[in-house]
Amino acid sequence: MAGLFEEATGQRLGEDRVWRIEMTLTPLCRSRNIDSLTSLASLLDQSGEDVLRGEVIDALLNNETSFFRDPSAFHHLTAMVLPQLRERRGQARKLRIWSAACSTGQEAYSLAMLFAEDRASWQGWTIDILGTDISRTAINRARSGLYSQFEVQRGLPIRRLVDWFDPVLDQGWRVRPDLASLVTFGRQNLLGPPPAGAQFDLILCRNALLYFSADRRNEVLDRLAAAIAPDGALVLGAGETPSNGDRFRADPDLLTVYRPGAAASRSN
């Protein structure tokens, strides 16, 4: 099953993550009335089990996320990255942002709050935020905009919760329509072609590269380099760096922020 997962997603289940197989697939077996993981593996080898394969892949994905995860990254965005883009795009007054591997959408909605809370600076601008993930389950949840009490408590102060969410009886909190209108969601594999449309001014791809082999990581970086504007910004997770400076170079002032390098400029 680790091989199936890597083939479909590019992500590796190393020795430090094999525990996820039993932890996540045992509940799937129970829901499907499959008596063991061995029986599940046998079913996956049979033709016509595409739905089951999709459920297995979804279960094995790590969908860990939260609102405003890693506050320092959002501080960099508000203090420097977004003001720089506002100055550079002042004539077109358009921004296109990609939250890649967005899981259940908290990162994309956090970005939307930055713009919604600073309307005066972005008056008259077109802000397009796209959140993508390979998981159908995660993207469906992101589109719903519905989060549990536990999920909203992770990263959201009470003022933001009250401003941008409505309570849903016995279910949690739902993103308000005016905020949700800033974000669209879609399924996308980081190993596939980048989302269609104009190049992105800002890409966030945080804590996803950690799970790829070196070769697959390079493939993902190639696709990110092709998708970003020559003067755009890429934000990675705190433990991630591009493998070399050809595609992206580190911003000298901002940790986890990278600028397109020579190879990215040639591909754009």
C-alpha positions in Angstrom: 0.0 0.0 0.0 3.0 2.3 0.5 3.9 1.7 -3.1 0.4 2.5 -4.3 0.4 5.7 -2.2 3.8 6.8 -3.6 2.8 6.1 -7.2 -0.4 8.1 -6.9 0.9 11.1 -4.9 4.7 11.1 -5.2 4.9 11.0 -1.4 6.9 8.4 0.5 5.8 6.5 3.6 9.2 6.2 5.2 9.9 4.0 8.2 9.0 6.9 10.5 5.5 7.1 8.9 4.5 3.4 8.2 2.5 3.5 11.4 0.0 5.6 9.4 -1.0 2.5 7.4 -2.5 0.6 10.3 -3.8 3.7 12.1 -5.7 5.2 9.1 -6.6 2.1 7.1 -8.1 0.0 10.0 -11.1 2.4 10.3 -11.5 2.2 6.5 -11.5 -1.6 6.7 -14.2 -1.5 9.3 -16.4 0.9 7.3 -16.0 -1.3 4.3 -16.5 -4.6 6.2 -13.0 -5.8 5.1 -11.7 -8.2 7.7 -8.0 -7.2 7.6 -5.3 -5.1 6.0 -4.2 -8.2 4.1 -7.6 -8.5 2.5 -7.6 -4.8 1.7 -4.3 -5.2 -0.1 -5.7 -8.1 -2.1 -8.7 -6.1 -3.1 -6.5 -3.2 -4.3 -4.8 -5.6 -6.7 -8.1 -6.3 -8.4 -9.4 -4.4 -11.4 -12.5 -2.1 -10.9 -11.5 -1.0 -7.4 -10.7 2.6 -8.4 -13.0 4.0 -5.7 -11.4 1.9 -3.0 -7.9 3.0 -4.2 -9.0 6.6 -3.9 -10.3 6.1 -0.4 -7.0 4.4 0.6 -4.9 7.3 -0.8 -7.2 9.9 0.9 -6.8 8.0 4.2 -3.0 7.9 4.0 -2.6 11.6 3.2 -1.5 13.9 6.1 -4.1 16.6 6.2 -2.6 18.4 9.2 -3.3 22.1 9.0 -4.7 25.0 11.0 -5.6 28.7 10.6 -2.6 31.0 10.4 -0.3 28.1 10.8 3.2 29.4 11.6 2.3 33.0 12.5 5.8 34.2 11.4 5.0 33.3 7.8 1.8 35.4 7.9 3.7 38.2 9.5 6.2 38.2 6.6 3.3 38.3 4.2 1.6 41.2 5.7 4.7 43.2 6.6 6.7 42.8 3.3 5.6 40.3 0.7 2.0 41.7 0.0 3.1 45.4 0.2 5.8 44.6 -2.4 3.3 42.9 -4.7 0.8 45.8 -4.2 3.5 48.2 -5.4 4.5 46.1 -8.4 1.0 45.3 -9.5 -0.3 48.8 -8.9 -1.3 49.3 -12.5 -3.0 46.0 -13.2 -4.5 45.9 -9.7 -4.7 42.1 -9.8 -3.2 39.4 -7.7 -3.3 35.6 -8.3 -2.4 33.4 -5.3 -2.0 29.7 -5.1 -2.3 27.8 -1.8 -0.9 24.4 -2.9 -1.5 21.3 -0.9 -4.0 23.3 1.1 -5.6 20.3 2.8 -9.0 21.3 4.3 -8.6 25.0 3.3 -7.6 26.8 6.5 -4.5 28.3 4.8 -6.5 29.7 1.9 -9.1 31.2 4.2 -6.4 32.7 6.4 -5.0 34.5 3.3 -8.4 35.8 2.4 -8.7 37.3 5.9 -5.5 39.3 5.3 -7.1 41.0 2.4 -10.6 41.3 3.9 -9.1 43.0 7.0 -7.2 45.5 5.0 -9.9 46.5 2.5 -8.6 50.1 2.2 -5.2 49.0 0.8 -6.8 46.7 -1.7 -9.8 48.7 -2.8 -10.5 48.2 -6.5 -8.2 45.1 -6.7 -9.1 41.7 -8.0 -7.8 39.1 -5.6 -8.0 35.5 -6.8 -7.0 32.9 -4.2 -6.9 29.2 -5.4 -6.6 26.4 -2.9 -5.7 22.9 -4.3 -5.1 19.5 -2.8 -4.9 16.0 -4.2 -7.4 14.8 -1.6 -11.0 14.8 -2.8 -12.3 14.6 0.8 -10.1 17.5 2.0 -11.2 19.7 -0.9 -14.8 19.0 -0.4 -14.4 20.0 3.2 -12.6 23.2 2.2 -15.4 24.1 -0.2 -18.0 23.6 2.5 -16.2 26.1 4.7 -17.5 24.3 7.8 -15.1 23.8 10.7 -15.4 22.2 14.2 -15.0 24.1 17.4 -11.6 22.4 17.8 -10.5 23.5 14.3 -11.4 27.2 14.7 -9.7 27.3 18.1 -6.4 26.4 16.4 -5.1 29.8 15.2 -8.2 32.0 15.3 -8.6 34.6 18.0 -12.2 35.2 19.1 -12.4 38.5 17.1 -11.5 36.9 13.8 -13.9 34.0 14.6 -16.8 36.4 15.2 -16.0 38.6 12.2 -15.6 35.9 9.6 -17.6 32.8 10.7 -21.2 32.1 11.5 -22.1 29.4 14.1 -23.9 26.3 12.8 -26.0 24.6 15.4 -24.3 21.3 16.6 -21.8 21.4 13.7 -19.3 24.2 14.3 -18.6 27.4 12.4 -19.0 28.2 8.7 -17.0 30.8 6.7 -19.1 33.8 5.8 -20.0 34.2 2.2 -18.1 37.5 1.7 -14.9 35.8 2.8 -15.6 32.6 0.9 -16.1 34.6 -2.3 -12.4 35.4 -2.3 -11.3 31.7 -2.5 -11.9 28.8 -5.0 -10.8 25.2 -4.5 -9.9 22.4 -6.8 -8.2 19.0 -6.9 -4.6 19.0 -8.1 -1.6 16.7 -7.9 1.6 18.6 -7.3 3.2 16.2 -9.8 0.8 17.2 -12.5 0.6 20.3 -14.6 0.1 23.5 -12.6 -3.3 25.0 -12.5 -4.4 26.7 -15.7 -4.4 30.4 -16.1 -2.0 33.3 -15.6 1.1 32.9 -13.5 0.8 33.2 -9.8 2.2 36.3 -8.0 2.4 34.3 -4.7 2.5 30.6 -4.1 2.4 28.9 -0.7 3.5 25.2 -0.7 4.2 24.6 2.9 5.1 21.3 4.6 4.4 19.2 1.5 7.9 18.8 0.1 9.0 17.0 3.3 7.3 13.8 2.1 8.7 13.6 -1.4 11.9 11.8 -2.5 14.6 14.1 -3.8 13.7 13.3 -7.5 10.0 13.9 -6.9 10.8 17.1 -4.9 12.7 18.4 -7.9 9.7 17.6 -10.1 7.4 19.6 -7.9 9.8 22.5 -7.8 10.0 22.5 -11.6 6.2 22.9 -11.7 6.2 25.6 -9.1 8.9 27.5 -11.0 6.8 27.2 -14.2 3.7 28.5 -12.4 5.2 31.6 -10.7 5.6 35.1 -12.0 9.3 36.2 -12.5 9.0 38.7 -9.6 6.7 36.6 -7.5 7.3 34.9 -4.1 7.2 31.3 -3.0 6.6 30.4 0.7 7.7 27.0 1.9 7.5 25.4 5.3 10.1 26.1 8.0 11.9 22.8 7.4 12.0 23.0 3.6 14.4 24.5 1.1 14.7 24.3 -2.7 17.4 21.8 -3.6 19.5 24.4 -5.4 19.4 28.1 -6.4 18.6 27.6 -10.0 14.8 27.6 -9.6 14.4 29.6 -6.4 16.7 31.7 -4.3 16.2 32.6 -0.6 14.9 36.0 0.1 17.8 37.7 2.1 15.4 39.3 4.6 12.6 36.8 5.0 12.9 33.2 6.3 10.9 30.6 4.3 10.3 33.1 1.4 12.0 32.3 -1.9 12.2 34.3 -5.2 12.3 32.8 -8.7 15.9 32.0 -9.7 17.5 31.9 -13.2 15.9 28.6 -14.2 12.5 29.8 -13.2 13.0 33.0 -15.2 14.0 31.0 -18.3 10.9 28.8 -18.0 8.5 31.8 -17.6 
